[in-house]
Amino acid sequence: MFQNIYAYMIVVIIIERLKRKSYSNLYSAWLVCLIGTFFHELMHYIVSKITNGTPDGFSIWPTKKPEGYVLGYVSNDNLRWYNKFLISMAPLLLFGILHLINNYYFKYFELNLYTELFYMFLIVVFLDSAIPSSVDFNIAFEKFNFIISAIWITGIIVFIIKFNEIKIYFYLIWRILKQFYKLVS
């Protein structure tokens, strides 16, 4: 792997700027975010199935709303107090996949420029799609679901500290706090 952390930072900034630039058009935004959107919505769907959320719709086809683009959604028939937080925060499970990519990618792929760039692309895509959207935060923290949400957040923080993946999680926590700030303000 590159020993120069600045090379990683430059590639990540370029990928994020390209993603931001693509939001000028609905379909370019969808195309750039397709892989991440698929995995983000897949996590909602899987957790909904497991927790009896009864998913009745899954789409990664983009639509334009007055407040912005909707790149995908999973609709549920049975959102209840016990599964609402888990379904809403399901994309956080992508950190498990990110952990696997981080630990095993170079055991199976030869180190060269192309595999290194693809590795960085995967890291950026999974980091970005693992962060719940503002709609996810609204559903997770509505009404009396706050106590259950606080318990789950505590568990996630303990998990992060226990496995000591600080490098990746600082960026994650910053993005989650940014989304939460948008939600509150």
C-alpha positions as CSV (number, residue, x, y, z in Angstrom):
1,M,0.0,0.0,0.0
2,F,1.0,3.6,-0.4
3,Q,3.1,4.8,2.5
4,N,2.1,8.4,1.8
5,I,-1.2,9.3,3.6
6,Y,-1.4,12.4,1.5
7,A,-1.9,10.3,-1.6
8,Y,-4.9,8.7,0.0
9,M,-6.3,12.0,1.1
10,I,-6.0,13.5,-2.4
11,V,-7.8,10.5,-4.0
12,V,-10.6,10.7,-1.4
13,I,-11.0,14.4,-2.0
14,I,-11.2,13.9,-5.7
15,I,-13.8,11.1,-5.4
16,E,-15.9,13.2,-3.0
17,R,-15.7,16.3,-5.3
18,L,-16.7,14.2,-8.3
19,K,-19.7,12.9,-6.3
20,R,-20.7,16.4,-5.2
21,K,-20.3,17.7,-8.8
22,S,-22.6,14.9,-10.1
23,Y,-25.5,16.3,-8.0
24,S,-26.2,18.9,-10.7
25,N,-28.2,16.3,-12.6
26,L,-30.5,13.6,-11.1
27,Y,-29.2,10.7,-13.3
28,S,-25.5,11.6,-13.0
29,A,-26.0,11.6,-9.2
30,W,-27.7,8.3,-9.4
31,L,-25.0,6.7,-11.5
32,V,-22.2,8.0,-9.3
33,C,-24.0,6.8,-6.1
34,L,-25.5,3.6,-7.5
35,I,-23.2,1.1,-5.7
36,G,-23.4,2.8,-2.4
37,T,-27.2,3.4,-2.7
38,F,-27.7,-0.3,-3.4
39,F,-25.8,-1.5,-0.4
40,H,-27.3,1.3,1.8
41,E,-30.9,0.2,0.9
42,L,-30.0,-3.5,1.0
43,M,-29.0,-3.1,4.7
44,H,-32.4,-1.5,5.4
45,Y,-34.1,-4.4,3.6
46,I,-32.2,-7.1,5.4
47,V,-32.6,-5.7,8.8
48,S,-36.3,-5.0,8.1
49,K,-36.7,-8.7,7.2
50,I,-34.9,-9.9,10.3
51,T,-36.8,-7.6,12.7
52,N,-40.2,-8.2,11.3
53,G,-40.4,-4.8,9.6
54,T,-42.2,-6.4,6.6
55,P,-40.5,-4.6,3.8
56,D,-43.0,-4.1,0.9
57,G,-40.9,-2.0,-1.4
58,F,-37.3,-1.7,-2.6
59,S,-36.1,0.8,-5.2
60,I,-32.8,2.3,-6.3
61,W,-34.4,4.3,-9.1
62,P,-33.9,8.0,-8.5
63,T,-36.7,10.5,-8.0
64,K,-36.6,14.3,-7.6
65,K,-38.4,15.8,-4.6
66,P,-38.6,19.5,-3.7
67,E,-36.0,19.0,-0.9
68,G,-33.6,17.1,-3.1
69,Y,-33.0,13.8,-4.8
70,V,-34.2,10.4,-3.5
71,L,-31.7,7.9,-4.8
72,G,-33.4,4.8,-3.3
73,Y,-35.8,3.7,-0.6
74,V,-37.2,0.7,1.3
75,S,-40.8,0.9,2.5
76,N,-42.0,-1.1,5.5
77,D,-45.4,-2.1,6.6
78,N,-44.6,-2.9,10.2
79,L,-42.4,-0.2,11.8
80,R,-42.7,-0.5,15.5
81,W,-40.9,0.8,18.6
82,Y,-38.7,-2.2,18.8
83,N,-37.5,-2.3,15.2
84,K,-37.7,1.4,14.1
85,F,-34.2,2.3,15.3
86,L,-32.6,-0.9,14.0
87,I,-34.1,-0.6,10.5
88,S,-33.2,3.1,10.3
89,M,-29.6,2.8,11.4
90,A,-29.1,-0.5,9.4
91,P,-26.5,1.1,7.0
92,L,-24.1,1.3,9.9
93,L,-23.7,-2.4,9.4
94,L,-21.7,-1.6,6.3
95,F,-18.8,-0.8,8.6
96,G,-18.5,-4.5,9.1
97,I,-18.0,-4.9,5.3
98,L,-15.6,-2.0,5.4
99,H,-13.7,-3.7,8.1
100,L,-13.4,-6.9,6.0
101,I,-12.3,-4.9,3.0
102,N,-9.7,-3.1,5.1
103,N,-8.3,-6.3,6.6
104,Y,-8.5,-8.7,3.7
105,Y,-8.4,-6.8,0.4
106,F,-4.6,-7.0,-0.2
107,K,-4.5,-10.6,0.9
108,Y,-6.4,-11.5,-2.3
109,F,-5.3,-8.7,-4.7
110,E,-1.8,-8.0,-6.0
111,L,-0.5,-4.6,-5.0
112,N,-0.4,-2.2,-7.9
113,L,-1.8,1.2,-8.9
114,Y,-5.1,-0.1,-10.1
115,T,-5.9,-2.3,-7.1
116,E,-4.8,0.5,-4.8
117,L,-7.2,3.0,-6.5
118,F,-10.0,0.5,-6.5
119,Y,-9.4,-0.1,-2.8
120,M,-9.7,3.6,-2.1
121,F,-12.8,3.7,-4.2
122,L,-14.4,0.9,-2.2
123,I,-13.4,2.6,1.1
124,V,-15.0,5.9,0.1
125,V,-18.2,4.2,-1.3
126,F,-18.7,2.1,1.8
127,L,-17.9,5.0,4.2
128,D,-20.3,7.3,2.5
129,S,-23.1,4.8,2.2
130,A,-22.7,3.5,5.8
131,I,-23.9,6.9,7.1
132,P,-27.6,7.0,7.6
133,S,-29.5,9.7,5.8
134,S,-31.5,12.6,7.4
135,V,-34.7,10.6,6.8
136,D,-33.1,7.6,8.6
137,F,-32.3,9.9,11.5
138,N,-35.8,11.3,11.6
139,I,-37.4,7.8,11.7
140,A,-34.9,6.6,14.3
141,F,-35.3,9.4,16.8
142,E,-39.0,10.3,16.4
143,K,-41.4,10.4,19.4
144,F,-40.6,8.1,22.3
145,N,-38.0,6.1,20.5
146,F,-35.2,8.2,22.0
147,I,-34.4,5.8,24.9
148,I,-34.1,2.8,22.7
149,S,-32.0,4.9,20.3
150,A,-29.7,5.9,23.1
151,I,-29.2,2.3,24.2
152,W,-28.3,1.3,20.6
153,I,-25.9,4.2,20.2
154,T,-24.1,3.3,23.4
155,G,-23.7,-0.3,22.1
156,I,-22.3,1.0,18.8
157,I,-19.8,3.3,20.6
158,V,-18.7,0.4,22.8
159,F,-18.3,-1.8,19.7
160,I,-16.1,0.9,18.0
161,I,-13.9,1.3,21.1
162,K,-13.6,-2.4,21.6
163,F,-12.3,-3.1,18.1
164,N,-10.2,0.0,18.0
165,E,-10.7,1.0,14.3
166,I,-10.2,4.6,15.1
167,K,-8.7,5.7,11.7
168,I,-12.0,4.9,9.9
169,Y,-14.4,5.8,12.6
170,F,-13.3,9.4,13.2
171,Y,-14.5,10.2,9.7
172,L,-17.7,8.3,10.3
173,I,-18.5,10.0,13.6
174,W,-17.8,13.4,12.1
175,R,-20.3,12.6,9.2
176,I,-22.9,11.2,11.6
177,L,-22.7,14.3,13.8
178,K,-22.9,16.5,10.7
179,Q,-26.2,14.7,9.7
180,F,-27.5,14.9,13.2
181,Y,-26.8,18.6,13.3
182,K,-28.7,19.1,10.1
183,L,-31.6,17.2,11.6
184,V,-31.6,19.3,14.8
185,S,-31.2,22.7,13.2
